[in-house]
Amino acid sequence: MSPVETAVTAQPPVVQKPNPLWTFGLLRSELVTTFRRWRTLALLAVLAAVPVLIGIAVKSQTNGGPGGGGHGADGGPAFITQVTNNGLFLVFTALAATLPFFLPMAIGVIAGDAIAGEANSGTLRYLLVAPAGRTRLLFAKYTATMAFCLVATLVVAISALAVGALLFPLGDLTTISGTRISFADGLGRALLIALVVAASLVGVAALGLFVSTLTNSGIAAMATTVGLVITVQILDQIPQLHALQPYFFSHYWLSFADLMRDPVYWDDLIHNLGLQALYAAVFGSAAWARFTAKDITA
Amino acid sequence: MAPYESDDSTPAGEVEDVRDGRRRAARYVVPVAVVGVAAATIGLAPAFAGSGDPDLPKISAQQLIEKIAKSDVQQMSGTVQISTDLGLPNLGGLENSLASGAVSQGVKGKDGSAADPKSKMLELASGTHTVRVASDGQDKRKLSLIEKAAEYSVIRNGNDVWAYDSASNEAFHSIAGEHRGGKVTPEDVPATPKDFAEEALKAADKTTSVTVDGTAQVAGRDAYKLVIRPKQSGTTVGAISIAVDAKTGMPLKFTLTPATGGAAVVDAGFTKVSFAKPAASTFTFTPPKGTKVTQGDDLTAEQRKTQPKGMEKKAPEGAQPKTIGQGWNSIVVLDTGGKGKMPSGASSDGSPVSGFLNSLGDSVTGEFGKGTVFSTRLVNALITDDGKVYAGAVTKDALVKAANAGK
């Protein structure tokens, strides 16, 4: 058992009514457990390596001269042709490259493991011994997962910014609409984009948490969540499903690129955030319905 | 939370179990209710948004046309949604309708840069596109085609015309005013409802009936609806509806429906519009470092050969198109000269190319000989075996009649 769980149970259980601060204690312990795991650190390291790979690939490809980018958007992840102009674009390219698979996969691992992993290792019942209540535990688990979404996105962004600054020139940048904005403005937009990308993962996190309440096997929950992410993205490519696609959680993921237009094109961004909120509400409440009524046997 | 949560593990009796099961099921009402509320909101929102046509003073068709003509909106910006459904096959250069006039003009141009406006215009001819427009006076215009994680912009600022394709990171520069024939400036691209409306009103003469058909709300603004119908028979154009902003006289929405009914062939309308002065930075463009810039005059004849697919069917050099008929029934006639240049439906050499073309067109015979008719929902084209091309927004019969008369 990890030291954190012992810390939870070691809290003096004198209060009959749970202290409101208790949630924060639980949350803090969840955060510490999540971010102390080797698995989490390895995932973050993989995510940090992606921008390094992209940066080196673009740098070595364009050493011969400018241009050389693909023709059209199918030449690689979004913004890849602009990376040579300005290192800040590596942040957007890296996020566009990791958002379809790496980031949701990492979230799937963390969210899928949240409840099922505890059940698997037999620690769930100890967590429930503490007078926190199941709803609070679920809430703390979900918040920890969302914190991981944010940290994972920021790790990609910061690693990309560092690599971009190292390999490519920085300075005023040209938006994809062709207008120029200052570097500070660009940095602000990069931060905003990272937040939007993190918010785009809220839906997957809720889905993973729900799957995690369905089973006692952590591996099964992770595999199901990651499988769902892949399946939905494949379905999103099939033109015959045109009518359903706006309701897939991944459909508007790339809309974060709209923040790089000038003026910003909000329509799809708002769709995306609304859709993520809807997924969080539906699967969050489904997870609650399942978890609070579940027989805990492990 | 409720106290029973913590003593969930206590053994329960039979009756308790049933009640417990019900209580468990009841919890799932929450996610189901969330889905229901969301579905209702999505389903009902458009119904509320579209309710109620505005009350506007009556106006005659003549007055409304004058209003459009007098309209002098210099400063505006907005988002336009364009849906084009010509019905496949896309015949590239043969689409010689008023809707794609500029498209075919573009086809004749040279190509060498991904940012060359002419190579982009064909994209507008099919599917649904979102275009942002901004304008501040005559010589400051901007038109951006919104693509997935990329944008294609044509910017005119004074005499400079820039086109920037962010997906390929290429820019195209030319100077407006110099030999204008081959230039595409933002105003040459029929992307705004205004451009379409002007084209349509140009065609309006005694062969046309123009009426005012009530009012509508477009992009949150009150508008009159002007309906243009061809009086002649034989054309494939059913009706053209133009929503005209009641205050400024600017066309806000343009819809062209074919005579055969069904979905609109061209539907271009503002989804957002503002008449405030756009920021000056909107119209300034400096190519970023590392961007490949093509000058308008750099393009050589060699680069013409690298035309993308779909442009190959351009008219051979030297062929001068002429127009027969009038009004809506105008037919463009093009003599490509000599037989066999265009594989027609009647030729049976069995090559894969002619087989493919046969599958696209219907072969027809008449006094003129044999030929193949290629149809879209708006434009039909007849290619005869002796190399003549008849095309127009007219029915097949009208094309055959024209071909017979031309013989």
Boltz contact constraints between the chains, C-beta under 6 A:
constraints:
  - contact:
      token1: [A, 66]
      token2: [B, 290]
      max_distance: 6.0
  - contact:
      token1: [A, 67]
      token2: [B, 292]
      max_distance: 6.0
  - contact:
      token1: [A, 69]
      token2: [B, 169]
      max_distance: 6.0
  - contact:
      token1: [A, 71]
      token2: [B, 114]
      max_distance: 6.0
  - contact:
      token1: [A, 71]
      token2: [B, 168]
      max_distance: 6.0
  - contact:
      token1: [A, 72]
      token2: [B, 167]
      max_distance: 6.0
  - contact:
      token1: [A, 72]
      token2: [B, 168]
      max_distance: 6.0
  - contact:
      token1: [A, 73]
      token2: [B, 150]
      max_distance: 6.0
  - contact:
      token1: [A, 73]
      token2: [B, 167]
      max_distance: 6.0
  - contact:
      token1: [A, 78]
      token2: [B, 149]
      max_distance: 6.0
  - contact:
      token1: [A, 81]
      token2: [B, 169]
      max_distance: 6.0
  - contact:
      token1: [A, 82]
      token2: [B, 169]
      max_distance: 6.0
  - contact:
      token1: [A, 84]
      token2: [B, 290]
      max_distance: 6.0
  - contact:
      token1: [A, 85]
      token2: [B, 288]
      max_distance: 6.0
  - contact:
      token1: [A, 85]
      token2: [B, 289]
      max_distance: 6.0
  - contact:
      token1: [A, 85]
      token2: [B, 290]
      max_distance: 6.0
  - contact:
      token1: [A, 133]
      token2: [B, 1]
      max_distance: 6.0
  - contact:
      token1: [A, 133]
      token2: [B, 5]
      max_distance: 6.0
  - contact:
      token1: [A, 134]
      token2: [B, 5]
      max_distance: 6.0
  - contact:
      token1: [A, 135]
      token2: [B, 1]
      max_distance: 6.0
  - contact:
      token1: [A, 174]
      token2: [B, 288]
      max_distance: 6.0
  - contact:
      token1: [A, 176]
      token2: [B, 150]
      max_distance: 6.0
  - contact:
      token1: [A, 176]
      token2: [B, 151]
      max_distance: 6.0
  - contact:
      token1: [A, 176]
      token2: [B, 166]
      max_distance: 6.0
  - contact:
      token1: [A, 177]
      token2: [B, 144]
      max_distance: 6.0
  - contact:
      token1: [A, 177]
      token2: [B, 151]
      max_distance: 6.0
  - contact:
      token1: [A, 177]
      token2: [B, 153]
      max_distance: 6.0
  - contact:
      token1: [A, 178]
      token2: [B, 153]
      max_distance: 6.0
  - contact:
      token1: [A, 178]
      token2: [B, 155]
      max_distance: 6.0
  - contact:
      token1: [A, 178]
      token2: [B, 164]
      max_distance: 6.0
  - contact:
      token1: [A, 178]
      token2: [B, 285]
      max_distance: 6.0
  - contact:
      token1: [A, 179]
      token2: [B, 281]
      max_distance: 6.0
  - contact:
      token1: [A, 254]
      token2: [B, 149]
      max_distance: 6.0
  - contact:
      token1: [A, 257]
      token2: [B, 149]
      max_distance: 6.0
  - contact:
      token1: [A, 278]
      token2: [B, 38]
      max_distance: 6.0
  - contact:
      token1: [A, 281]
      token2: [B, 34]
      max_distance: 6.0
  - contact:
      token1: [A, 282]
      token2: [B, 31]
      max_distance: 6.0
  - contact:
      token1: [A, 282]
      token2: [B, 34]
      max_distance: 6.0
  - contact:
      token1: [A, 282]
      token2: [B, 35]
      max_distance: 6.0
  - contact:
      token1: [A, 285]
      token2: [B, 30]
      max_distance: 6.0
  - contact:
      token1: [A, 285]
      token2: [B, 31]
      max_distance: 6.0
  - contact:
      token1: [A, 285]
      token2: [B, 34]
      max_distance: 6.0
  - contact:
      token1: [A, 286]
      token2: [B, 31]
      max_distance: 6.0
  - contact:
      token1: [A, 289]
      token2: [B, 27]
      max_distance: 6.0
  - contact:
      token1: [A, 289]
      token2: [B, 28]
      max_distance: 6.0
  - contact:
      token1: [A, 289]
      token2: [B, 30]
      max_distance: 6.0
  - contact:
      token1: [A, 293]
      token2: [B, 24]
      max_distance: 6.0
  - contact:
      token1: [A, 293]
      token2: [B, 27]
      max_distance: 6.0
